[in-house]
Amino acid sequence: MQNPEPNTTDKTNPSGHQQQASELKAPPKFLLYGCIGLFIIGIIGTVGGIIAFREVLQPAQQQRVVNTLPFMDAFLPSSPSPDATVPTSLAPVDEDAIQDLLFGDLGLEDDDETANETAEPPPTAAPTEAPDVEEAEQESGEESQEESQIEVAAQQPTAIPATATPAPTATITPTLMPTIDVAAAFAQAEVEATSAPPRDWPTVALNTGYRWEHQRWNNCGPTTITIAMSYYGWTRDQFYAQDRIRPNREDRNVSPHEMARFVNEYSDLRAIWRYGGDLDMLRRVIAAGYPVIVERGHMFGGYEWLGHYQALVGYDDNERNFIIMDSFLGQNTNGEPIQETYEEVDDGWREFNRVFIVLFPPDEEAAVMRLLGGERATLEDSAAHALEIAQAEAQRNREDAFAWFNIGTSLTVLGRHDQAARAYDQATNLRQLPWRMYWYQFGIFEAYYKVGRYDDVMQLVETNLSNVGGRHVEETYYWQGRVLAARGDTAGARNAFNRALSNNRFFVEAREALERLG
């Protein structure tokens, strides 16, 4: 009987297993080493990429990466927690001063008191900064001139009205009758009548003809002013405005005065900005056909508290809504402007002392000023009006940090820095102000500086320098430079002013301060 051929595929056959094993060859060593090398390079590249993402790229570039690769959001530099607030001031709250701010007369009748409060005390360890000495000398010269005028007036003979000789029947001689210029009196009455703002407006108003544009990175200011100007036929885009307002795309803030300056310098239109607006004024201006922009705090979905500009183009009293051209939130599903309630707008607007900008043709300035009312005739008038509003809000709720901050802002505009500093102390002590507050509002820097509280100013500077956004705010370095100059550190001050100008080459105050250093 013939034996069958052995089954070479039988895995139990030792000889077959050995034959297969002998046919398999080990991979070349260079492939093994190559795979290991590629793995190591991949790790190094990943780590290096993350480091470059965090430390090399600018925030705007980081955001573009995150938009493409959302998981990279986990590698962004850390920011303060959403509920973080600005630190409290170094000085304790003065309760007596707070009571005066709440219930005292905050008017400007006492010129001597105002002069005393605006006088800046010299630092104890170093000579005062030259610019402030010049300001003090100028003020002193003006006071001396006023005193000399008073002395000259005192030397002039004073007409003493004749008194009637006592008699049973009182008589009035013609020489004692006041002379009345009837024509001037009627003219004055007409001015007063025409300067009062109208007290009614239509129930619904909507101004059309705006060209909406979606803002690019952190560009709501230039974009919103562009939208408002488009109402008058302006055709340039947001980047034209950006190059002339915030040439550094990382700049976190554009102030109202910078936007108004852009309109006044680069167009045939006029723009003014004021504090202390209200809902009635907004509706009057809109109903009259003028663009108005408000700066306000906003909490966008998925975002923390931010400062934001909005162009108001209409309103509806029936629904109690403003109609808004918003460069960030866009338009509704029908391509129309969005709407927000009066209460929503005012709640965010008051966080910026109800500041606003109005645009108009130059020959219509008188009409616009009439709409704003005499309480907003000048920036100082508007600050005084805003002060009354903020004081009333603080009286209703003493724990309202924004009301106290607005009191400080208004008093700073009015030159009453000592009172302003006390109001800011109370505002920060309540621990409610969001940590981005000093990206947008700088009156607190000025108030503390003017009363010689340099350590407090430097604390504000460090608050901004402690986060990425604050390091891209030119005012941070400007006030740092002012303090360093006042303390005699000229080199440090020069470096700070140059840093401010690197953030915004159009920052006039920083350039002037740098020139004064010589």
Buried (B, 14 or more C-beta within 10 A) or exposed (E): EEEEEEEEEEEEEEEBEEEEEEEEEEEEEEEEEEEEEEEEEEEEEEEEBEEEBBEEEBBBBBBEBBEEEEEBEEBBEEBBEEEBBBBBBEBEBBEEBBEBBBEEEBEEEEEEEBBEBBBBEBBEEBEBBBBBEEBBEEBEEEEEEEEEEEEEEEEEEEEEEEEEEEEEEEEEEEEEEEEEEEEEEEEEEEEEEEEEBEEEBEEBBEBEEBBBBEBBEBBBBBBBBBBBBBBBEBEEBBBBBBEBBBEBBBBBBBBBEBBBBBBBEBBEBBBBBBBBBBBBBBBBBBBBEBBBBBBBBBEEEEEBBBBBBBBBBBBBBEEEBBBBBBBBBEBEEEEEBBBBEBEBBBBBBBBBBBBBBBBBEEEBEEBBBBBBBBBBBEBBBBBBBBBBBBBEBBEEEEEBBBBBBBBBBBBBBBBBBBBBBBBBBBBBBBEBBBBBBBBBBBBBBBBBBBBBBBEBBBBBBEBBBEBBBBBBBBBBBBBBBBBBBBBBBEEBBBBBBBBBBEBBEBBEBBBEBBEBBE
